[in-house]
C-alpha cells in the first residue's frame, strides 16, 4: 500500500524528512537501547540478559508453555529463542520436555529456582520506572501508544 498525500509528514521540507533526529524509528531504536542499558545492571545480579528476562516474565505469567507460544508472545523466531532457552535451562531456571501427545511440541516449565527468582525480580520494574522520569499516567499513555503503533505496523 502506497501512502503519500495522507501522510502526517506530507508537506514537510526535505531536510526534515531525512533528518536523523526527526525519525520515529530512530527515536524508538535509541530509546530501546537506553532502556536495555538501564536493565543490564539490574539483571546482572541474576545473571540474566534482557531477552532471558523477557522469557521469564512470560513464564511467570503462565507456566508450562510451548516454545511456539513463547516465540509468538515475545515476537521471536525459534532461531533466536532456542539459545535463550538453552542458557536458561543450563542455569536451572527452566526445564524443557516434549509433549506427551505430540513429540514435535516442546513444553517449557519453570523450575523451583525459576519460580523463586520471580520474588527477587519484583524490584526490577520498580527500579526501571524510577529511571524513566515519567509519572504513572505518562508511562501508561506511552505504553498504550507503543502497543497501538506495534499493532498498526504489524498490519503492513
Secondary structure, DSSP 8 states (H G I E B T S, - for coil): ----TT-TTTT--HHHHT-GGG-HHHHHHHHHHHHHHHHHHHHHTTT--HHHHHHHHHHHHS-SEEHHHHHHHHT--HHHHHHHHHHHHHTTSEEEEE-SS-TT-EEEEE-HHHHHHHHHHHHHHHHHHHHH---HHHHHHHHHHHHHHHHHHHT-
